[in-house]
Amino acid sequence: MSVDTKTPMFERVALIGIGLIGSSLARVIRREGLARTIVVSTRRAETLARARELGLGDVYEQEAGKAVEGADLVVVSVPVGSSGAVAEAIGAHLKPGAIVSDVGSVKADVVRQMSPHLPPYVRFIPAHPVAGTEHSGPDAGFAELFENRWCIVTPPAGADEAAVETLVAFWRACGSKVETMTPEHHDMVLAITSHIPHLIAYNIVGTAADLETVTESEVIKFSAGGFRDFTRIAASDPTMWRDVFLHNKDAVLEMLGRFIEDLFVLQRAIRFGDGETLFRHFTETRAIRRGILDIGQDTAAPDFGRVPKKD
Ligand code: NAP
């Protein structure tokens, strides 16, 4: 029997929220031996019981305040609209010097919500792993979720350098590539690369559902024509995405304005038979897709690498 002599990066990690992201973290922390003790906390007894059944942690604690006691790293993985309330619940219980982080898809507003509740003797370094699926809950997580995906670390002004370095090393150990930027810049970038695409997906699937001239069975039957890929995104968690739009309002509205202007250009080109504009536009967008494949952020396999379902 081999004895693992690796020293864990943290003695005690507390995971507050154990859904898709929290449970993926629990799994990869365990696999990589990044913590001696993993404390799992979540608000509902049923979710905590499920986490225990799955063996995601070493200690299970429903009360977030109790869960963070003595932890060197605390990662909050709850919908962004709840991050302030969680910070309030844990603030007084945090160990001096602890690194407090989160995984929220919005950063500036999470900093605004959490900072007032965190004592000056902890080191608050927010982050966002740009990795996910449309599934939720502790069963949905998997250790490989962060593999080769970006994690954006957004240290507030004056953040402790050593804590930033530790958090960056932690995410690298989870398999991520890491980039650092301000919370505000993060929110602008993610508005166009993630939030607006989700809004478009939610909208197009809703529009198709409302059409009177096309039957529902036709929408489902012919979905492989492009619609199906939107339906996957539009199946994402309603609570999470409601919170993303409410808490990244300014950046989303700014990007939505630009998107609508550009859509009008395409609409005009179609109306006036301006094939040159359409062709030029589609050629440019194709290059973006190639760029994504080149850096390994997707697969070029036919049908996006989906395995055809056998009837
Ligand atoms: P999830 O699977 O739905 O899990 C949510 C977790 O938060 C559960 O433990 C849930 O607890 C808890 N929770 C829900 N509402 C809460 C509240 N009002 N107060 C306290 N705890 C609450 O969600 P997720 O996909 O892991 O997302 C968690 C965070 O990661 C979000 O901020 C999201 O923006 C971010 N994120 C998500 C993705 C993605 O693709 N899903 C990707 C990157 C980042 P109970 O089950 O006990 O109620």
Residues whose N, C-alpha, C, O or C-beta is under 5 A from the ligand:
A	BS01	NAP	G17 I18 G19 L20 I21 G22 T42 R43 R44 T47 S77 V78 P79 V80 S82 V103 G104 S105 P129 A131 G132 T133 H135 S136 G137 M240
